[in-house]
Amino acid sequence: MPAVWPLLTGDPAEIGGCRLEGRLGAGGQGVVYLGRTAEGAPVAVKLLHEGWSGDESARRRFAREIDAARRVAPFCVARVLDFDLDGPRPYIVSEYVEGPTLRQAGRRSGPALHRLAVATATALAAVHRAGIVHRDFKPANVLLGPDGPRVVDFGVARGLGATTASGGIVGTPAYMAPEQIAGEPPTPAWDVFAWGCVMVFAATGRPPFGDDALPAVLNRVLTKEPDLGDLEEPLRSVVALALRKDPAERPGILDITMRLLAAVPEGAAGGCSPGRRPPHRRPRRARPCASPHASRACGAAGWTTSPARTTRSC
């Protein structure tokens, strides 16, 4: 369950008809509260800081965040339930995801890590399918809900047609692609690189280019090879491709998803030797998608599924 901190002096008791119970987090422009609707349902309420309420750029960012979250398939994001952009302090009421962030959850390995990789890649594929580049995909923006990971915080997201990045470094340096640091226009390849960094963090507890002094991190991202630590195959090879310096050499996120679905992590083959089919399966028979995330990925690729099998092997 995510950490909830007590309300502070000056925090409102109610926003948009939702009673506030505590703080879930705070950033430079706003605070996220745990709230309850009149019916008692838990919600997350993001409120713009009072000092930013008169800043039109901050209000536009809130509007972009709402638009982006509502365009993405709801299975992979926290759904927007209500909002107010015109009041004295803009707010967004979103679905509450009961679970820690990936940053809080600690390291993973084996099949658990592989499932996380498939689920997060599938979520980013849905984000890109909606015509959006997240631009700040990182462990703190992945909520591990009981029904699977959710990608949150679309505050700096941009449409695929955006021609320039906004001024200065936007994002979290330890998870930024080289071309993002260079200020080039946003592309899905930014999120692919960030996904690779997040997978290294999930496996090792640290990003592949470190998270110490900003100049050192930026230099490593731009000039050094990533430190993948003890990240194991088959995920290691896929992550290495995602972390190529040249965005043209990185696979797309849907390609990454398909590579992950085709690979079997060590310890997940039910005792069968690598490369061998279980004895009860006939050669050439299509493998069924193993999870809702896999089924969605196959559907996004134009394949059809049924409860029993897919029409093609995934």
ABEGO torsion letter per residue (X at the ends): XBBBBBBBBGBBABBGGBBBAEBAEBBAABBBBBBBBAAGBBBBBBBBBAAAAABAAAAAAAAAAAAAAAABBAAABBBBABBBAABABBBBBBBBBBEBBAAAAEBBBEAAAAAAAAAAAAAAAAAAAAGBBAGABBAAABBBBAAEBBBBGAAABBBAABABBBBEBBEBAAABBAAAAAGBBBBAAAAAAAAAAAAAAAAAGBBAAEABBAAAAAAAAAABBBBAEABBOAAAAAAAAAABABAAABBBAAAAAAAAAABBBBGAAGGBBBGBBBAABBBGBBBBBABAAAAAAAAAAGBBBBAABBABBX
